[in-house]
Amino acid sequence: MAKAARAAQAWRTYKDVTKPGSPGLGVRLRAVPKMIGAVTRGRYPGMGRSRLAMMGLGVVYILSPIDVIPDFLMVIGVADDFGVLLWLMGSLLGESGRYVDWQRRQEQQVRAFPS
């Protein structure tokens, strides 16, 4: 069941990234550091610090030599890392796309109503 959910999340992310008018993959990846900074400073209301913390834990889990399911159990041990990686990439790409859209709207408002 969880594998199907992760695969569906990956497919939704792919469809979102390739949708016409949607920020492309490169734009989304370049926006990730800015998005992280905006979230930590409280300037981006679209994502909470708790969600950012969960993503950070995902990175730590992938890089950590300590696993819930050890990697020496070949298929199963690698599958949990891969599942976390799919979730993390889907979440990062989805959130960064929303951040880019939010940033574009903010820029349009500044141009429409200059101070």
Secondary structure, 3 states (H helix, E strand, C coil): CHHHHHHHHHHHHHHHHHCCCCCCHHHHHHHHHHHHHHHHHCCCCCCCHHHHHHHHHHHHHHHCCCCCCCCCCHHHHHHHHHHHHHHHHHHHHHHHHHHHHHHHHHHHHHHHCCC
